[in-house]
């Protein structure tokens, strides 16, 4: 059986299992080389809770662009305090923009995301055998084919999506069940929360990601773009 077939078979076996079970299986495959890339979305908060409650050896890091909401920085501290773990910051080594210059997210948002998210992520992932994300199939058409574990050809490691099959309703029921801290902005109409300059609330009935890069064609920061075909 090829490595790709083996991973596909494992994904099938793990489909429908609890997030902690999926995380434990992935951690066993990559001892000391697996981490959750936490963006402080509701999904990632639930995964932090699952990792901590099950005592799993899964590191947690975040891409700190420097442009996160104050509420997101507060949640970062709250999660660390609540679960007694450290959420490591990965940051781009970039000069602070001149105050008079066009802000980088206006001048070229793709380049801004590349510099502040994709490049630091690539560096962080280069040390790992697997990364964990909170993506769910129902979030976007790009994510509809996500498996609970798959080969990420873009970054060259395994990608673990324990919540791939979860619905929005399941997610929030579980968050309430375990009283997991979430971003205070969710109460103010923000469904998907990224950097402050590029995130707005959504109106009732709008797509949850409609508030990201509103008014632009951009829908992803580049972290979860394909291809994610199984390794041959
Ligand atoms: Fe820059 Fe906006 Fe991307 Fe954040 S989301 S890195 S501010 S373009």
Boltz pocket constraint, residues with backbone or C-beta under 6 A from the ligand:
constraints:
  - pocket:
      binder: B
      contacts: [[A, 65], [A, 67], [A, 104], [A, 105], [A, 108], [A, 109], [A, 110], [A, 112], [A, 113], [A, 114], [A, 116], [A, 117], [A, 194], [A, 195], [A, 196], [A, 197], [A, 198], [A, 221]]
      max_distance: 6.0
